[in-house]
Amino acid sequence: MDSYVLCLVTIDNMENASRIAHFLVEKKLAACVNIVPEIRSIYYWANEIHDESEKLLIIKTRRDRLPEMQKSVRQLHPYQVPEIICFQIDHGLPEYLSWIDDSLCRPE
């Protein structure tokens, strides 16, 4: 079970969110990416407190895809330091986890 992860990535707009989501799924770096269209982020950056609207990517993948997924997000992301936070999936419906495997190993 420890081979599955869920990653959170915040991003500035829907165009960038969709571009990254499509890339990750097309390249088999993610089985699924949900885009939450509106979140409010309050954070400290460059000696200021910011209060901004962002989008949230929820990425389902496997641990073995993390290095390449993270590299791709960093290359495609407009932020200097993108938020890429990943959590191990401790429990999940076995059929859903199997679907992640099938999606990431699908033929070309």
N, C-alpha and C positions, 0 to 999 in steps of 0.2 A: 504494500500500500504506500510506502514512503517514496515511490517513484513518481507520484502525481503531485502537481503544484498548481496553485492559483496565484496569479500575479496581478497587481494593481499598478496602473500607469495613468497619471493625469496628463492632460494635454490641452492646448489652447483653443482649438476649434474643431468643428465636425469634419471638415475636409481633411485635416491631418489625422484625426482619429480614424476615419474610414480608410485612408491610404495605408496606415500602419496595420490596421486590422486585416484588410484584404491581403497585404503582403505576407503577414505571419501565417494566415491560413493557406494561402497559395503555396508558400514555401515549406509547408508542413512543420512549421515551428510552433503552431498552436492548433488545437482541434477546433476551438471556438473562441471568439472574442465578442463579449457583450460591450456595447457602448451605452453608458448612462449619459443622457444628453445634457444634463444640467446639474452641476454641483457648485457649491460656493467654497472656495478655499481661502483661508486666512492664514498667512504664513510670513515668516521673517526671511528676507533675502536682501543682500546688498545694503545692509544697514537701515532697512526700512521694513515696516509692516505693510503687507499687501493684502487686499481684499478683492478677489477676482472670481469671475465665472470661469469654470473649466469643464471639461468632459472627462469621464472616467472610463478607461478600458479595463475590463475584467477578462483576463486571459487564462484559459485552461490548457495546460500542456503537461509534459513530463520533465522530470529533472534532467534527463540526458539532453534535452533540447534547450535548456536554460542558457548556456554560454552563447550559442548562436542567436537565440531569441534576443537576449540582452544586447548583443553586438548590433543586431539589426535595428532594434528600437533606438539605440544611441545614435546610429547613423541617420535614421529617418526623422528623429525628433527635433523640433525647433529649439528646445530649451538647452541651455548650457549644461545643466545638471538635471536630467529627467528623473522623475520619481519612478523607480522600478523596485517594487517591494513584493516579495514572493513568500507564500505560505505553503507549507506541506499540507496535503490533504490527508487527514488521519482516517476519515471515514467517508465512504461514498457508495452509492448503489453499484454493485459489481458490474451490471450491464452498462452503466454509464461510463465507468472506468475502462471497460473493454472497448466502448465506442471511441474513447480518446485514443487508445492504442490503434484501433483500426483506422481512424482518421489520419493519424500521424504516419502510418505505414502504408497508406493507400498507393496503388500503382500510379505511375505518371500518366 
